[in-house]
């Protein structure tokens, strides 16, 4: 279950192992990776690879191996006689093993103006909107890998990018931090809390508070890109599979949950690295473990 890189890779590997495989990809093939212009750290792609190229390629490989696909989003799961029933798009599917790779949705700031101005200056897709903002000033909220990567994408088109992070420094990996520091049109403001997105019909600015002094000030901007993490898409699993405090699925080293036949991969699972290559490897590991379970019925001790 899942149309991101973890789910697609799991589907490909399971089909390669000769298993009858259905991948429920949801409404959008590729998930959050589709909005990333350059996925770095992908094996064999030293200059990075676009998400809109990578994910369809993996789907084609999975299809060639024999996997089937349905553009339906999982809404429920239930145990039935040692097997599992997965509900998606009003249809129930029976399976002996299920790999949950439902990724996550962008977290929101949950402040005034955010929902009202989505698509009117509030965005989560730098590669989509950067060409529309040439010569303008924009803000990126967040300090992790995604925030820095998207700021770099924006910097190639816009006049100036300002990164606002609540921490006293960026939390992204060193290579991204170094590139952001070297970009002449990217500024970094630390210890910042965004309290309101300003504008009537379109974004005109932000109300920002200094987290140390509490002082507020308005910052003019033409757009704001929000990258403050992901909310795992696991709500449908509550009561069926153990979740950690962050809502991610608890797994062992081979991606198995405590429930025989249910595995998890990618951003949906506890301890996920949050990198595309790592999510793909999760998918491979989960498919291998699921295949072994189908062979011998053995599961981990609980």
N, C-alpha and C positions, 0 to 999 in steps of 0.2 A: 504494500500500500504506500504510494507516494511517487510523484513524477519528477523529483529532483535527482541529483546525481547518485545519491545513496540507493534510492529505489530502483532507478534504471540499471545501475550496476548489479544490484542483487538479482534483478530479473534476468539480466544477461547471463550471469554466472549460474543461476539455477537452471536455466534452459540449456546451457552448455553441459551441465551435469545430467541432462536427460530427464529433468523433472517437468511435468506439465505445469506451466507457469502462466499466471495471469497478473499483469501489473495494472493496478488501479491508479492511474496517473492524476486523477482530479481534473479540475477545469483548465489547468495550464501546464503543459509540458515544460519541464526545466525548473519550475519553482522560482526561487529568488535568484538563482544564477543567471536567469535570462536577462536581468538588468545590469549584469556586470560586464563591462567592456573588455576587461583583460583579467582572466583568472591566472594568478601567478602560482608557481610551485607545482604545476601540473607536469608529470613526467613526459619527457619528449617534446615539451613546448617551452624552451628557454625564454622566449619573448612573451610568454603568456598566450592564453587562448580565450576567445569570447565565449560567454555562456550560451549564446544563441547558436553557436557552432558546435560546442561540445555536447550538449544534451541531446539534440537531434541525432548526432553521430552515434552516441551510445544506444539510443533507442533503435536505430537501424541495425546495430550489431545484435541487440537483444532479439529483435524481430527475426533476423537471419538465423539466429540460433534456435528459434522456435517459440519464443514467448508471444503471448497474446496481450492486447492492451484494451483498456476501456477508460474513456474520459469521464470517470465517475469518482466522486469524493467519498471517502469512507466516513460513515456517520455512526457506526456501532459495531460491536464485536461481542460474541457470546460463545460460551463453551457448550458443546452438545455431544454427549456420548463419546468423549475422548477426542472429538474433532472440534473445529471452530467454524462458526458462521459469521461471515463478515457482511455487513449491510452497507451498500453504496448505491446512491442514486435510486433508492426504492427497490433494489434487487438484492437478494440474499445469495451469497456465494459460500459453498462448503469447501473447507480446506483442512488438511491434516497439519499443515504448518503455515504460519503467517509471519511475514516480516514487516514490521511497522517502520516506515521511513517517511513520515508525514511532515518532516521539517518544522518550520515555524513561520509565524507572521511577524512583520515589523512591529516592535513595541511603539506605543504612542507616548507623547509627553503628557497627554491628558490635561491640556490647558486651553484657555479661551482662544478661539480662532482656528484651532488646529483642524477640527473636522469640517468646519464651515468653509475653509479655504483650500481643501484638498483639490488638486487640479487647477488651482488658481494662484499658484505660487508655493504651495506646500507639496512636496514630492518625496518619493523614495527611490527615484530612478535618475541618476545623473546622466547616464548615456542617452536616455530618452529625451531629456529636457535641456541638456547643455547646448545643443545647436540653436535652441529657441532663445537663449539668454546671452548671445554674443555681445560683448562690450558692457555687460551689466555686472553689478555686484551681488554676490549670493553668500549665504551662510550655510555651513554644515554643522549640525549639532551631533556631538559624539566624539569619542577619542580613540576608538578601537580600530581594528584592521579595516572594517567596512567604511567607516567614516573617512579614514585617510585615503583609502583607495578611490572612493568616490570624489573626494576633494581633488585628487590628482586628475581624475577624468574631467572634472569641471574646469580645472585650471587651464586646460588646453583650449577652452572656448571663451570663458567669461573674462571680464576685466580683473576682478579680484574675488578671492574666496576667503572668508573668515571662518575658522574652525572654533566653535565654542565647546569647551569640555568642562565638566564639573570637577574633574581632578586637578591636581597641581602640575600634571604633565600628561602627555598622550600615553595611552596604554597599548597602542599598536606595536607590532613587532618592529624591531630595529630598522629593517630595510625600508619599511613604509615611513617611519619617523624621519629617517635621513633624507628621503626623497621629498617629503613635505617641507622639511627645513630648508632644503636647497631650492625649492620653487620660489621664484621672485614675486609671484602674485598670490601667495598663500600666507595669511596671518593666523596666528594661534592665540586665543585668549583663554586662559585657564581660570579655574575657580568660578565658572559662570553658570548660572541657573536661568533658563529661559522660563519666564512666567506668563507671557502672553504673546500671541502672534497678532500683529496689528494689520488693519486694512479692512475696507468695506467689501469691495468686489474683487480685490486682488491683494496679495501681500505687499505691504509697504514698509514693514519694519517689525522689530521684536522688542519686547520689554524684558530687559536682562538685569539680573541682580548679582552683585558680587557676593559669593558665599561666605566670605570672611567678614566683610563690613556690613552686609545687608543692603547696601546702597543700590538703588535702582536707576537705570538709565535706558533711554530708547536708542535702538540701533537701526539705522535705515538699511533696508535690503530689498531686492526685487524678488527673492525666492529663498526658501529655507528647505534644506534636505535633512531629513531626520534619520539618524543611524545610531540608535541607543540600545541595540540588541534585538533579539527575537523572542517571541512568546511561543513555546513549543505547541505544535498542533496535536495535543494529546488529550483534550478534554473528554473525548468520547471513550477513553479508556478507564476513567475513574470508576473504581469499584470492581474492575476486572483484572487490572495489572498494576503492580506497585509502581508509584511515581515518587520521585525525590521532591524535596521542598520547592524546587524550581519548576516542577511539573514535567520533568523529563523522565523517561522510562529507565528504571533500574535494571542493569544488565551485568553479566559476568564478562570475562575477557573474550568469550566467543559470541557475544551479543545475545545470549539467552536470558530471558526473563525468568522469574520463578515459576511461571506457568508453562508446563510442557507444550511445546509446539509454537510458542509465541516468542519472537525475537525482535530486536530493534536495531536500527542503523541510522547513522547521520545525526543531524541536529536534534532529533527526537529522543535520543538516548542520553542517559546520564554520563557526564564526563566527555562529551563530544568535543573534539578539537576545534570545530568551526571552520575547517579548511576543506576545500573541495576534494583534494586528493585523499585526505583522511576519511571523508565521508564515503568516497568510492571504495576505499579499502574496507570500511565497515560493511558495506554491501557485500563484498566478496566473502568476508569472514562469516557473516550471517547466513549467506546462501550455503556455504560449505557445512556449517553447523546444522542447518535445517535438513540438508541432504543426508547427513549422518543419522539424524534422528529418524528420518523416514526409513532408513535402512534397518536400524536396530531397535528403535523405540526407546533408547536410553536417554535420560535427561540428567541434569546436574542434581546433586544432593541439595536439599533445602533445609 
